[in-house]
Amino acid sequence: MRYFIIGVFSLIFVASCTTTDTIYEVGSDFIDNNVQVRVIDTFSVKTGTFKLDSLITSGKNRILLGNVSDENLGNLSAKSYLELVTSTFSIDEDAIYDSIGMVLNYDTYYYGDTTKTQTYKLHRITETFEPEEGAYFYNTSSLDYDETNVLGQISFTPKPNKSTDSLFIKMDDALGEEIFNKIVDNDINNTDDFLQYFKGLAIVPNTVENSHVLGFNALTTEDTDGNSSMRLYYTIKDDDNEDNSYYVDFVISSSTQQFNEIEVDLSSTSLGDFVDNEEIKLSSETDDLIFTQAGSGITARIEISSIKKLLEISENATTMSAELTFSPLSNSYNDDNPLPENLAVYIVDHKNRIIRQLLDVNNTNVVYAILNDEQDEFGANTYYSVDLSGFVEEILQSEIDLNYALMIQYEDFSDNVNNIVIEQNTNTNKEVKLSVKYLNY
């Protein structure tokens, strides 16, 4: 009956959202019953920011490296850990060692100011490459490495827009010669031998240089163009006395054996540090702003506890539509940190535990926050909208108080470090708002 009423009614009525609760009467020519449509946008909205406990960063096929400093979100640092293997354990006895280095191939992702210099250092991992528990590494994971011994380093200005470009970091020849000799002498002749000798590489950015974070390919096969690898070069002199160059690639052993450690320092920001993932920093305490940052787990939270009060309007009623809107802070986004076309929306409980992604009213399709950008001079018409019809109906039909809230995050929030700042400011008319078109009959 509910869907029949909506279907018939939609043929004769179109209502626009207003800034106050509005009632539209339907006359007796349509139906004998007293049918009304209300557009309500005066819901009490509670907004804040919390920090997810951890994000899986292994298996993402992206090496993230660099440091950035942000006025709202403090300092962020991304370092990467790689387990490296090869399928080549045979080098001609007549071969002559040449050099060794790390090849990092850009995957075109970047965040921050890429006109500035950044420095990377390579260190040897000193413990077995395995998670502390379970099967995954997280943004909070780390492995011990030899901090005193730098195997190689480079200071550079990146060119991340071309996936065909790469970064070459010359490495210590003492290491290269040792690996070379062990393979030639058959001291290393399989993967287990090599991993016992060389457990992996940690790539660490210079934390003094807060400029940008870059993405590099983390492909895992030697015959794939564009992979990142540790490359050992050697030559073999042929009968014509010409030097022929060869190399052995040590690639990431599997996608699960590479991960990114992402650290964030919020001590200088209005957010401050988080005690745990249950703590919520209300927007009233953070300059009327809420924050989302991929990679670090910082997440915007929207709670609308007053939805249940719609039931007080009528015993016979249904939601025709529900739309949530929110606006990014002006000047908080640019070409180096663009607004995404879509943002993921999750339902979380009162302890910020993720229940599932937001679904439509039929529980069949995932619903996203969609960017509406009319490119006006002051960004007044730049906002996100979310179809909350399914969410509102779920709250209304539940016999218990679900205590649900909404979490706003990037779609792929484990493999980048972009951020978005959302306003909750009634003075500038840029606030998080829910508008519901409600039919009672």
N, C-alpha and C positions, 0 to 999 in steps of 0.2 A: 504493500500500500504506500509506503514511504516513497519509493521510486516512481510510482504512478503519479502521485501528486506533483513531484518535482518535474516530471516529464511534461505534464499538461500545463503546469504553471509557467514553465520556461517559454512556452509559445507566445504568451501574451504579456510577459513582464520582464523588463530590464531595469535594474536599479544600479546606480553608481554609489561608490563609497563616500560617506560624509564624515565630517570630523566629530560628530556627536551621534549618540544613539538615535536612529531614525526608524519610524514605523510607517509601513505602506499598507493601507487598507485595501482589501479586495471586495468589491461590491456584490450585492445579492444577485446581479445578473450572471455572475460567474458560478457561485455556489451558495447554498443556503447557509452553510456554516460560516463562522467568523474566522476568516483566513487572513493572517497578517505576515508580512515580511519585515524583519528588523535588520538593520545594518548596524552592528555594534563594534566600536573600536576603542572602547574605554576600559579595556582589560588592564589589570595591574600586572606589569611585567617586571620581573626581577632578573637582573643581568649581572654576570660576573665572569671571572676567569679562573680556571684551574689548570693543573699540570698533570697530564697522563703519566702514570708510573713508569712506563717504558714502551718503546716502539721497536718492532723487529726491523733490523737493518741488514741482516744477512739475506741472501737470495734476491736482492734487488737489482743486481747487474749494473750498479753504478758506484764508482769510487767518488766520494765527496771529500774535498780538501779545501781548507782555507779558514780565514777569520773575518768576521764582520762586526762592526759596532753600530748599534742602533739607539737612538735617543729614547725610544719607548721600551725596547726589549733588551737593552744592555749589550753584552759581548757574547758572541757565539763562536765556537771553534769546532771544526770538523777534521778528524784524522781518520785514516783508514788502515786496516790490517788485512794482509793477503797471505794465503798459503800457496806456494808456487811449486809446480811439478813440470816434468818434461817427459816426452816419450822417447827421447834420444839418449841412449846410454852407450854410444859407441862413437869414438873419435879416432881418426887415423893416427897411427903412431908417428907419422911424419908431419903432423899438424903443428903449427906454431901459434901459441896464444897471442891474441891481439888486444882485446879490451872487453869490458862488461859495463852495462848500463841499464837503467829502467826506462822503458818506453811507455808513456802515458798518452793514450789517444783521446782527444776531446769527444764528448758526446753532445756538445752544443749547449748543455745546461750551464747557466751561470746566475749568480745573485750578487748584487753589489757593484762597486765601481771597478771595472776591469781595465781602467787606464792606469791604475796604480800597481806598483811592484809587490810581488808576493814571494816568499821563500819557503821551499820544501826541503826537509831533511829525511834521509833514509836511515832506519835503524834495524838491527837484527832482532827478531823475536826470540826470546830465550825460554819460552815454555811451550808445551804441546798445544797445538792449535785446536782447541775444543771448547765448547760452551761450559760455563760454570755449572749449569744444570740444564736438562732438556736438550732440544735439538737446534735451538736458535741462538743467535747473537742479537743484542739489542743496542739501542743508542747509548745505553748506560754501561755496556760491556767494555772490557779492555783486556789486553794481554801484556804480560811483562816483556819489556824489550831493553836492550843495552843502550841506555840514554847517553853514556859517556863516549861511545864510539859511533861516529857518523860515517856511514858507508858511502854517502854521496849527498850532495845538496845543489840546489839551483835557485837563483833569484831571477825573476823573469816578469815580463808584462804579457799577459795571456792574449790569445786570439781564439776565443772559444766558439765563434760562429761557424767555423768550418770543421765538420766531423772528419775531414781528411787530414787535418793538421794533428801534430802530436808534439809532446814535450819529451826531450831526452835528458835524463839525469845521469851523468857520468859517475860510475861507481868505483870503489877501491879496487885497484888492480891486484892487491894481495889476496882479496877474496876471489876475484876472477881466476887468477892463476891456480889457486888451491882447488877450486871446483873443477877447472880444466884438467889438472893433473890427476885428480881422483877418478875422473871418468876415463882418461887415457890409461891409467894404471889398473883399471877395473876394480878400484876400491869402492866406487859407487856404480852399481849396475842395475838398480831398480828403484822404484819410487820410495819404498820403505827406507832403503839406504840413504837416499837423498834427504828425506824428511827427518831422519835421525840426525843428520849432519846440519841441515839448514831448515829451521822450522817455519820461517816466513819473514816477511818484511812489514814494518810499521812505517807509514808515510806520515810525517808530522809537520804541520805548517808552523811558521814562526808566529808566536802569539802577539808579538809587538806590532806586527803589520795588520791592522784591521781594515781590510779593503774589500775582499770578495771571497765567495765560495764557488768552486768550479766542479763540474761533473766530468768524469772520465769513464770510458768503456771498461767494463769488467767481464769481458767475454772469456770463455773457458776452453776454447779449442785452438790448436796451433795453426790450423788451416783456414781460419776465419780472418778476413781483412778487418783491420780496425781494432784488433784486440790489444789490450795492454799487457806487457810482459817484461820480464827481466831477460835481457838478450846478451849472450856470450858470443863474442866474435873470435874467429881464428882463421888462419890461412894454411893452404897446402900448396907447396911449390910443385908445379907439374913438370913434365919432360921438356917443355919449351922455356923453362926458367921464368915463367910468368906466375905471379902470385894470384891465386884464386881464393876469393873470400867466401867464408861460410859462417854460419851462426847457429846456435842452439837457443830456442825460445823456452823459457820457463814461464808457463801461464798459470793463471789461478786454477787450482785443482777442481773446484766446483763452485757453483754460485753460492752455496751455503758456507763456503770456506773463505768468504770475504765479507767484511762488515765495516760499518762506519760508526765510530764513537763521536757523539755530538754533545758537547757540553755548553751550557749557557750560564752566564753570570748576571743575575738580576739585582744584585745588591745596590746598584746605583739608580734603580728605576722605581716608579710608584708601585709596581707589583711587589718588589722585594722577593725574598726566597720563600719557597713553599715547604711546609712541614711534611706533607704527604699529598697523595692524589685526591683526598677527600676535602682538603682545604679549598675554600672558594674566596677569592678576592673580589668583593662587590664593586661594581662600577662607581658607586658613590665614594669609594675609598681610592679610586684610581683615575681621578680627573674626568669622571663621566665617560670613560672609555673601557672597552673590553678587547681582548687580544687573542689572535690565533697565529701560531707560528709552527709551520711544518718542521719536522726533524727533531725539535726540542720537546714536543708534547704540550706546549702551551696552547690552551684551547678556550674559545669563547663558549659561555654557557647561558642559555636563555630559559627561564622558568616562568610559566604562566599558570599559577595555581588557581586563578579565579575562573577558569573555563567551566568548571562544574556548576557555577552559578547560573549558567544558561538554563539549567533544568528548572529553575524557579520561575521562569517566564510562563511555561505551559507544560501540561502533562503530555500533550500531543504536539510534538515539534520535531524538526529535523534540520540538520545543517545543509544549506544549499552550497555554500562555499566558505572557505577560510583562507586568508592570505596573511602571511607574516612578511613584514618588510624591515630592512635595516640598511643603514648607509655607512660606507667606508669614510673614514676621516679624510677631509680634503688635505691634499699635499702629502699624504702618507704613502702614496703610490706613484710610480713613475715607470720609465722604460726599463730601469734596472730591477724594479719590483712591481710588475704589472698586476692589475686586477685579473683574477682568473674568470673565465666565462661561467664556470660552475663551481660551487662549493658543496662538499658533502655535508649531509645533515644526519646526525645519529640521535637516537633516543637513549638517554642515560637515566639511571635511577638516582636516589637521593645521596648515594655514596659515589657518584660519578662513574659507576660501572657501566660500560657500553652494553646495551641490550640488543640493538640491531640498528640498521639503517632505516631512515624514514621511508615509508611506503605510501602509495596512493590509497584512495578510499576503498579500492577493491583488493588491497593487499597483494597486488601483482607486480607493480612497477616501482622501482626506486625513485624517490623524489629528491631533487637537488635544489639548492638556492641558485637562482638564475640572475645573471647580471643584466640590469637595465641601464644603458648608458646612452644618453641623448647628446653627449658631448657639448653641454652648455659651458659657458665661460667659467662659471664658479663651481661646477660640479654638483649643483643643486639637484639635478635630475639623474644623478648616478646613485643607484641603490640596488639591493638584491631583493628578490621576492621568492617566497616559498609557499607552495600549495600545502596548507596544513589541514585540509578537509578530512583526510583519513585519521590524522592525529587527534583532532577535536572530537570526531565521532567515537574513537576508541576511549577517550577520557570520559565522554558522556555515557557510554553504554556500560562502562565498568561499574560493578556493584561496590567496589572498594576504591579508596583514594590511591591512585597509582603512584603519586609523587614523582612523576616523570618530568624530565627537562630535556632541552635540545642542546646538542653539541655541534658547533660549527667548525669544520676542519677542511683542509685541502683534500682533494680526492686521493692523491698519492702522497700522504703525509709522512711516509718513511724514507723517501728518496729525494727530498729537496728541503730547502730551509727558507722559503718565501714566507712572508707574513702579511696579515691584514689587520688593521685597526678599525674597530667599529664604534660609532658614536652612540651614546645613550644620553642625549642632552635635550631636555624639553625646551630650554631657552632658545636653541637654534632650530627647533622643529625637526631635528634629526635624532629621532629616538626609535628604538625597537618597538614596533607596533603590530598588534594582531587585529585584523578586521574580519568579522564573521557575518555572513548573510544567513539569517536564521528564519526558518518558516515554521510558524505555529498555526495549528488548524483545529 
